[in-house]
Amino acid sequence: MDFMTALEIGASGLSAERTHLNIISMNLANVNTTRTPEGGPYRRKSVVFQATPLDSPFTKAMRSELEREVKGVKVSGVVTDQRPLRRVYDPGHPDADGQGYVSLPDINVVEEMANMMTALRTYEANAATISSAKAMFNKALELGR
């Protein structure tokens, strides 16, 4: 694998996981948000990932020789969760309906924290991949001297 392809794969993973972590952080920050600029309570969001083929001389050779494609990853979209809202009885809340219930986002903090840990570990793995690729290519340059 050439140096730039290794970096592109790692960088695409870093970028995708950064977006994933930002979305998870938004979900956690808005766990009790009852009113958004769009109107109504905040809705949980999630990231949709997509494999993207890389186009370099190495990937073309790999595709023709092994009939396999080298791919990176990208965020193809952010989707809004359509889970039903949580209804909590709080008649003194300014956003309570006529029966005293407030609609809150159905965000499970434990689930979001688990997703955050997974995204963080994936981010770290991509960073380690880039570091390993740099170390390998530095060694190769030293051998060539």
Backbone bond lengths (Angstrom), bond angles and torsions (degrees), N, CA, C in turn:
res aa  C-N    CA-C-N  psi(-1)  N-CA   C-N-CA  omega(-1)  CA-C   N-CA-C  phi
1 M - - - 1.447 - - 1.519 107.82 -
2 D 1.302 116.86 133.52 1.454 118.46 179.10 1.533 110.29 -77.63
3 F 1.307 114.38 160.77 1.462 122.00 -172.79 1.523 111.87 -59.48
4 M 1.310 116.88 -46.53 1.464 120.02 -175.94 1.527 111.77 -65.97
5 T 1.338 117.45 -36.73 1.465 120.08 178.51 1.521 110.54 -64.55
6 A 1.329 116.57 -42.90 1.465 120.50 178.33 1.524 110.28 -60.75
7 L 1.322 116.44 -42.14 1.467 119.86 178.66 1.527 111.70 -67.48
8 E 1.334 116.83 -38.99 1.469 120.13 179.18 1.521 111.62 -62.86
9 I 1.335 116.37 -42.23 1.464 120.19 179.71 1.530 109.87 -63.59
10 G 1.328 116.29 -47.95 1.465 120.19 178.94 1.515 112.34 -62.86
11 A 1.328 116.36 -42.66 1.467 120.40 -179.09 1.527 111.44 -65.67
12 S 1.327 117.00 -37.93 1.469 118.74 178.77 1.529 110.25 -64.61
13 G 1.332 116.48 -38.64 1.464 120.11 176.82 1.519 112.12 -65.93
14 L 1.341 116.69 -41.61 1.471 120.33 178.22 1.525 111.06 -61.13
15 S 1.309 115.96 -45.09 1.461 120.67 -178.59 1.532 111.21 -64.00
16 A 1.326 116.31 -44.76 1.466 120.36 -179.37 1.529 110.92 -64.23
17 E 1.319 117.14 -42.89 1.464 119.77 -179.14 1.527 112.27 -71.70
18 R 1.330 117.19 -29.44 1.465 119.42 174.77 1.529 109.63 -63.04
19 T 1.322 116.34 -44.61 1.465 120.34 177.06 1.527 110.45 -62.04
20 H 1.340 116.34 -43.12 1.461 121.45 179.13 1.531 110.56 -58.93
21 L 1.334 116.88 -46.04 1.466 121.05 178.97 1.531 111.67 -63.68
22 N 1.328 116.83 -38.17 1.472 120.07 177.66 1.528 111.52 -63.02
23 I 1.324 117.05 -41.32 1.467 121.18 179.89 1.527 110.31 -66.78
24 I 1.335 116.74 -43.08 1.469 120.12 178.02 1.529 109.89 -61.47
25 S 1.323 117.02 -42.34 1.470 121.04 178.55 1.524 111.16 -61.43
26 M 1.333 116.22 -40.60 1.466 120.14 177.19 1.527 110.74 -61.81
27 N 1.337 116.06 -43.02 1.467 119.78 178.97 1.526 110.88 -60.13
28 L 1.327 116.43 -45.97 1.464 120.34 -179.25 1.532 111.72 -65.83
29 A 1.322 116.47 -38.42 1.469 120.26 -179.16 1.528 111.89 -68.24
30 N 1.324 116.90 -25.11 1.465 120.60 -175.72 1.524 113.63 -108.18
31 V 1.323 116.91 22.63 1.468 120.77 -175.81 1.533 112.57 -59.95
32 N 1.325 118.12 -26.58 1.471 121.62 -179.95 1.527 113.02 -118.03
33 T 1.327 117.82 18.49 1.462 121.38 -177.93 1.524 110.19 -78.28
34 T 1.320 115.55 118.11 1.467 120.63 -177.88 1.523 113.08 -100.09
35 R 1.330 116.02 -12.89 1.461 119.10 -177.07 1.524 109.69 -140.61
36 T 1.313 116.77 123.84 1.468 122.24 178.51 1.524 108.92 -115.69
37 P 1.331 118.06 165.49 1.472 119.78 177.11 1.535 112.55 -59.20
38 E 1.356 116.52 -29.13 1.466 119.99 179.18 1.528 111.50 -76.93
39 G 1.320 116.32 -14.34 1.459 121.50 -177.56 1.519 110.88 100.60
40 G 1.296 116.13 139.64 1.461 120.84 179.27 1.515 112.43 81.65
41 P 1.323 116.16 177.22 1.464 120.75 -178.57 1.529 111.98 -70.50
42 Y 1.315 114.98 159.07 1.460 121.72 175.50 1.525 108.85 -61.62
43 R 1.311 116.68 144.25 1.465 122.74 175.25 1.522 108.44 -113.11
44 R 1.329 115.85 133.79 1.460 122.03 178.82 1.528 109.40 -57.20
45 K 1.327 115.13 141.73 1.464 120.91 178.79 1.524 109.01 -117.91
46 S 1.319 115.78 153.65 1.463 120.33 175.01 1.523 108.96 -141.80
47 V 1.324 114.50 158.98 1.462 122.42 -174.40 1.524 109.51 -98.37
48 V 1.332 116.07 141.45 1.458 121.84 174.28 1.526 106.97 -111.09
49 F 1.333 115.78 121.30 1.464 121.32 -179.93 1.520 109.95 -95.32
50 Q 1.337 115.01 153.69 1.456 120.95 178.08 1.522 108.55 -142.68
51 A 1.327 116.30 136.41 1.461 120.68 175.16 1.521 108.39 -74.13
52 T 1.321 116.15 137.41 1.461 120.36 179.63 1.519 109.42 -125.69
53 P 1.319 117.26 128.30 1.464 119.19 178.92 1.526 110.72 -68.48
54 L 1.312 115.36 142.80 1.462 121.01 176.20 1.517 107.82 -98.23
55 D 1.311 116.26 145.38 1.457 119.97 -177.22 1.523 109.64 -119.40
56 S 1.328 115.27 99.90 1.458 121.08 176.60 1.526 107.29 -146.00
57 P 1.330 118.06 167.01 1.470 119.11 178.58 1.533 112.38 -56.35
58 F 1.332 116.96 -37.73 1.467 119.90 179.48 1.520 110.97 -64.34
59 T 1.329 116.64 -45.88 1.463 118.64 -177.28 1.519 111.20 -67.31
60 K 1.331 117.45 -32.94 1.468 120.03 176.61 1.520 110.67 -65.74
61 A 1.338 116.55 -41.86 1.467 120.30 178.14 1.525 110.34 -65.70
62 M 1.299 117.24 -41.77 1.470 121.24 179.65 1.520 110.43 -63.03
63 R 1.317 116.01 -42.10 1.461 120.82 -179.98 1.521 110.88 -62.42
64 S 1.343 117.41 -43.03 1.463 119.80 -177.16 1.526 112.16 -75.39
65 E 1.333 118.23 -36.46 1.468 120.98 -177.56 1.526 113.06 -81.15
66 L 1.290 117.34 -44.32 1.467 120.36 -173.72 1.523 113.34 -105.95
67 E 1.319 115.48 -2.87 1.458 120.98 -177.20 1.532 111.29 54.15
68 R 1.329 114.67 37.98 1.462 122.10 176.55 1.510 108.66 -132.47
69 E 1.297 114.89 146.08 1.456 119.39 -178.60 1.524 110.20 -104.67
70 V 1.328 116.32 139.13 1.460 121.17 174.31 1.522 106.60 -87.05
71 K 1.333 115.42 128.98 1.461 118.57 -175.20 1.513 111.38 -130.52
72 G 1.310 114.08 149.98 1.452 122.02 170.56 1.521 107.43 -104.38
73 V 1.308 116.02 -162.14 1.463 120.05 179.80 1.521 108.74 -137.72
74 K 1.316 115.41 149.75 1.465 119.68 174.38 1.521 108.42 -145.08
75 V 1.302 115.34 162.54 1.463 121.02 175.14 1.521 106.39 -86.39
76 S 1.329 116.40 115.63 1.462 118.86 -179.32 1.525 111.66 -87.75
77 G 1.322 116.58 -14.42 1.455 118.63 177.76 1.516 112.30 176.50
78 V 1.305 113.82 166.62 1.462 121.78 174.25 1.522 105.56 -120.57
79 V 1.331 115.83 122.59 1.459 119.93 -177.45 1.529 110.16 -108.03
80 T 1.311 114.35 147.84 1.460 121.28 177.74 1.518 108.58 -92.64
81 D 1.312 115.58 127.96 1.462 122.28 -179.12 1.526 109.83 -69.30
82 Q 1.305 116.58 139.11 1.464 120.55 -179.58 1.531 112.60 -105.69
83 R 1.338 116.44 21.77 1.469 119.38 176.10 1.523 109.00 -58.28
84 P 1.331 116.37 148.82 1.471 117.72 175.75 1.530 110.50 -64.92
85 L 1.306 115.27 148.14 1.463 120.64 -179.71 1.529 110.06 -72.24
86 R 1.318 115.50 154.16 1.464 122.35 174.76 1.521 107.88 -82.47
87 R 1.313 116.33 134.10 1.472 119.30 178.64 1.519 108.27 -111.20
88 V 1.331 114.82 124.97 1.460 122.01 -177.88 1.524 108.29 -122.34
89 Y 1.323 115.55 135.44 1.467 120.09 179.26 1.523 109.20 -78.99
90 D 1.326 116.17 113.65 1.464 122.74 178.75 1.534 107.42 -153.43
91 P 1.332 117.21 79.57 1.473 120.06 -173.77 1.525 114.43 -62.56
92 G 1.336 118.74 -19.92 1.456 121.11 -179.84 1.524 113.66 -85.60
93 H 1.319 117.67 -5.84 1.469 121.43 -178.42 1.528 109.52 -73.92
94 P 1.341 117.54 138.56 1.474 119.46 -178.67 1.530 113.95 -62.92
95 D 1.330 118.31 -21.64 1.466 120.74 -179.80 1.525 112.63 -101.21
96 A 1.333 117.29 13.67 1.470 120.39 179.07 1.525 109.76 -69.58
97 D 1.336 115.26 144.22 1.464 119.28 177.35 1.534 109.49 -80.69
98 G 1.311 117.29 -174.48 1.459 122.29 -176.97 1.521 113.80 -60.90
99 Q 1.320 117.24 -23.88 1.470 120.93 179.94 1.526 112.02 -94.77
100 G 1.344 117.63 1.74 1.458 121.56 177.60 1.519 114.85 90.06
101 Y 1.330 117.41 9.86 1.464 120.56 -179.16 1.527 111.06 -98.01
102 V 1.327 114.98 142.28 1.463 122.27 177.37 1.524 107.43 -111.52
103 S 1.330 116.63 133.92 1.466 121.11 176.18 1.519 108.83 -90.40
104 L 1.334 115.42 124.02 1.466 122.22 -179.99 1.521 109.61 -118.89
105 P 1.329 117.23 155.51 1.467 119.76 177.09 1.531 110.60 -60.67
106 D 1.324 116.50 143.18 1.466 120.67 176.73 1.527 108.29 -89.92
107 I 1.326 115.24 73.48 1.464 121.75 -179.41 1.520 107.83 -111.73
108 N 1.323 115.42 121.56 1.458 121.76 178.05 1.527 107.33 -90.54
109 V 1.317 117.14 111.50 1.467 121.93 -175.59 1.526 110.99 -61.38
110 V 1.324 117.85 -39.49 1.471 120.78 179.84 1.529 110.29 -64.04
111 E 1.329 116.74 -42.99 1.466 121.16 177.76 1.532 110.75 -61.65
112 E 1.329 116.55 -43.81 1.463 120.40 -179.92 1.528 111.29 -65.15
113 M 1.325 117.09 -39.26 1.472 120.22 178.44 1.528 110.73 -66.18
114 A 1.338 117.17 -38.95 1.469 120.42 176.57 1.527 110.13 -64.41
115 N 1.337 116.89 -41.95 1.469 120.73 176.52 1.526 110.65 -62.21
116 M 1.337 116.11 -38.66 1.461 120.28 179.71 1.530 110.85 -64.94
117 M 1.320 116.98 -42.21 1.469 120.33 178.87 1.531 110.83 -63.10
118 T 1.329 116.66 -41.50 1.464 120.84 178.07 1.526 110.56 -63.45
119 A 1.325 116.87 -45.97 1.464 120.89 179.63 1.527 110.90 -63.69
120 L 1.321 116.38 -39.70 1.463 120.56 179.24 1.525 111.10 -64.46
121 R 1.325 117.04 -43.28 1.473 120.71 178.69 1.530 110.87 -64.78
122 T 1.316 116.39 -38.45 1.463 120.08 177.80 1.524 110.49 -66.49
123 Y 1.326 116.79 -40.45 1.465 121.43 176.64 1.526 109.72 -60.25
124 E 1.339 116.10 -46.60 1.469 120.75 179.31 1.524 111.46 -62.07
125 A 1.335 117.27 -38.39 1.469 120.85 178.84 1.526 110.75 -64.33
126 N 1.323 117.08 -40.41 1.466 120.29 177.79 1.523 111.14 -66.73
127 A 1.326 117.08 -39.47 1.469 120.41 177.30 1.526 110.22 -64.55
128 A 1.328 117.25 -39.87 1.469 120.97 177.95 1.524 110.97 -66.14
129 T 1.320 117.23 -35.65 1.466 121.29 177.33 1.522 110.39 -62.13
130 I 1.312 116.32 -44.41 1.468 120.18 178.79 1.526 110.10 -64.01
131 S 1.321 117.15 -43.56 1.474 120.52 178.78 1.520 111.34 -62.32
132 S 1.325 116.99 -41.61 1.470 120.61 178.84 1.521 111.18 -64.77
133 A 1.323 116.56 -42.40 1.466 120.00 178.99 1.526 110.17 -62.56
134 K 1.331 116.85 -42.88 1.468 119.83 178.01 1.521 110.90 -61.96
135 A 1.331 116.95 -42.70 1.469 120.44 -179.93 1.528 111.01 -63.90
136 M 1.337 117.13 -42.15 1.470 120.36 179.02 1.519 111.38 -62.43
137 F 1.305 116.59 -45.94 1.455 119.37 -177.36 1.525 111.66 -71.63
138 N 1.333 118.13 -31.24 1.469 120.22 173.08 1.521 110.66 -64.51
139 K 1.331 116.95 -41.39 1.471 120.81 176.85 1.522 110.56 -63.07
140 A 1.315 116.43 -41.97 1.464 120.26 179.15 1.527 110.51 -61.96
141 L 1.330 116.74 -38.90 1.466 120.02 177.76 1.527 110.96 -66.70
142 E 1.339 117.22 -38.17 1.465 120.85 177.79 1.523 110.96 -63.99
143 L 1.326 116.68 -39.66 1.466 120.54 178.98 1.523 111.43 -65.03
144 G 1.313 116.13 -31.92 1.458 120.68 -178.55 1.515 113.93 -76.68
145 R 1.313 118.29 -8.89 1.469 120.87 -177.86 1.487 112.34 -79.89
